[in-house]
Amino acid sequence: MTNKKIVVIGAGFAGISAATCLADSGFDVTVLEKNNTAGGRARCFSQEGFLFDMGPSWYWMPDVFERYFNRFNSEVSDFYQLERLDPSYTVIFGEDEFVDIPASLDELYSLFESYEKGSSKKLKAFLNEAAFKYEVGIKKLVYKPSRSLTEFLSFRLLLDVLKCDVFTSFHKHIRKFFNNEKLLELMEFPVLFLGALSKNTPALYSLMNYADIKLGTWYPMGGMHKIIEGMVALAESKGVKFHYGEPVTNIEVENNRAKVIHTTHEQYTPDFVIGGADYHHIDQKLLSEKHRTYSSDYWEKRVMAPSCLIYYLGINKKLDNLNHHNLFFDEDFGPHAEAIYKTKKFPENPLFYVSAPSKTDKTVAPSGCENLFILIPIASGLEENETIREQYYDMVMDRLERLTKQNIRDAVVVKKSYAHRDFVDDYNAFKGNAYGLANTLRQTAILKPTIKSKKVKNLYYTGQLTVPGPGVPPSLISGQVVADEIIKNS
């Protein structure tokens, strides 16, 4: 047991995870959150009877969540109830070409055969390899702090890593198994969660396909924010104190240690500080120049995952031809990808994603209504305004109405948009990013921004801009990793 004081900056998945682990080990933990509720990007808001999750909407890798709650002798079911979705999601390739991705493996094999003869056998072979990568990646690699190469200098681990095709691109890897363009799009879709093109993503990340196909797509009844509610309840039961509406304004360093944390309300004198807010903001804005781990030039050279343009819509009628998760792949992804990763401009004909959680959960919309979340991936760092938001709203709604064969705009009773400047205002997000750093080979493991400051001895970092990377399960893991480092070194 210890009475050492911890200040965690940010109450997102990673910050709450770290705080709970440390409180469970006897630390006195305070979480400082600039917004008025916990969750970070996983916050929610309600309007006219509609309840909207503001950010994450996919629940993959259920084992990672279960492992987290098991750490505290609890289970996921103690805090929220999960529903497996079937179909997992629907892909819309064009008018009258809606493809439901079934939860059943046998049905999925049949679907693949309908597109490419012999592909079911190849899918089985691909999934066998992906299962091994999931075992190595999720069970062995992502829980490492990645502070030194020595962490990976186990002969057995090195062999396992080499078997994971880390030096082969996912783009090349997947084409060893399939030729049909639609199957390739289906298999490359999960990699988009990693924030990079398949050509720049290591084949190791076929583990995402394993998560998608074998482990399934789930939904926490009540909404994704139910996960946050459960995590906060667990944290508070361990003694974690949450201070909302209290942004940190400065980290005062003395003798190379974070001495005083200044907020708009108070001052704190911790033994350790964990930056669970935007890494770039803490490193470049809250610390003096001589105490920053990285230069501004370093940050400018990072390859960012996309940002996004989101529309939250409350619809006063039920809609046809939509499932819970819907991917609109009715346009060529090539030009859209180039706009995100190369030219850094708004795409002309974007692909987009529609979540309709009211198809599964009656509590998120009034009776007889639908709750829609529409997301367009776009490059980080763009300048946007209301005119652009309206332009893309009209563009997406034109296609959504045409493809689903119904009028939707006239039934919209709640409408809210969210993009770059909102990510900056609400989360101090570097370049308005939504997903952190892209998981390219040069931004993997020890090549990511380090979890421990190189200039301030008692300052650590957690979240999607450090290890293991972007996404909800990695953020949950990131908090545990940094907590374990502090426990080990205290």
FENBELBEL-V618616 format. One line per field, one symbol per residue. ss: DSSP state (A for helix, B for strand, O for the rest). phi: phi as a letter, one per 40 degrees, with the letter a starting at -180 (. if undefined). psi: psi as a letter, one per 40 degrees, with the letter a starting at -180 (. if undefined). A space follows every 10 residues. Layout:
BEGIN
ss = ???
phi = ???
psi = ???
END
This chain:
BEGIN
ss = OOOOBBBBBO OOAAAAAAAA AAAAOOOBBB BBOOOOOOOA AAOBBBBOOB BBBOOOOOBO OAAAAAAAAA OOOOOAAAOO OBBBOOOOBB BBBBOOBBBB BOOOAAAAAA AAAAAOOOAA AAAAAAAAAA AAAAAAAAAA AOOOOOOOAA AAOOAAAAAA AAAOOOOOBA AAAAOOOOOO AAAAAAAAAA AAAAOOOAAA OBAAAAAAAA AAAAAOOBBB OOOOAAAAAA AAAAAAAOOO BBBOOOOBBB BBBBOOBBBB BBBOOOBBOO OBBBBOOOAA AAAAAAOOAA AOOOOAAAAA OOOBOOBBBB BBBBBOOOOO OOOOBBBBOO OOAAAAAAAA AOOOOOOOOO OBBBBOAAAO OAAAOOOOOB BBBBBBBBOO OOOOOAAAAA AAAAAAAAAA AAAAOOOOAA ABBBBBBBOA AAAAAAAOOA AAOOOOBOOO AAAOAAAOOO OBOOOOOOBB BOOOOOOOOO OAAAAAAAAA AAAAAAAAAO
phi = .abccbbbch bcdcccdccc ccccchccbb bbbcccachf cccbabafgc bbccbdbbbb fdcccccccc dbfbbdccba bbbccaccab bbcicgbbbc ccccccccdc cccccacgcc cccccccccc cccccccccb cccccfcacc cbcbdccccc ccccfcbbcc dcccccbbbc ccccccccdc ccccgacccb bccdccdccc cccccgbbac dhhcccccdc ccdccccchc bbbcgbccba bcbbfgbccb bcbcbbbbbc cbbbcbcddd cccbbcbcdc bccbcccdcc cccccccabb bbbbbcacbc gbbcbbbcbc bccdcccccc bbcfbcccbc cabbbbcccb bcccacdgbb bbbbbbcacc gccbacccdc dccccccdcc ccccfacbdc bcbbaabaad ccccccbfcc fgcbbgcccc ccbbfcccdc cbdcbbcbbb bahccbccic hcdccccdcc ccccccdccc
psi = iieihhhhhh fadddddddd ddddeeihhh hhhdieiidb efiiiihfeh hhhdbhehgi fddddddddd dffiideedi hihhhhidih hheahfghhh hidhdddddd dddddhhedd dddddddddd dddddddddd deeiefeidd defhdddddd ddeefdehid ddddeedidh dddddddedd ddeefiidde hiedeedddd dddddihihh heideddddd dddddddeeh hhhifgihdi hhhhffihdh hhaediiigi dihhgeahdd dddddeiide ehdiiddddd eihiiiaihi hhhhhfiiii fiadhhhgfe ihdddddddd dcefihidgi iihhhgdedd heeeiiheii hihhhhhiii eihiaddddd dddddddddd dddefihdde ehehhhihad ddddddefhh ffideaiigi defibeeihi ehiedhdfhi iiaeeaieai iddddddddd dddddddde.
END
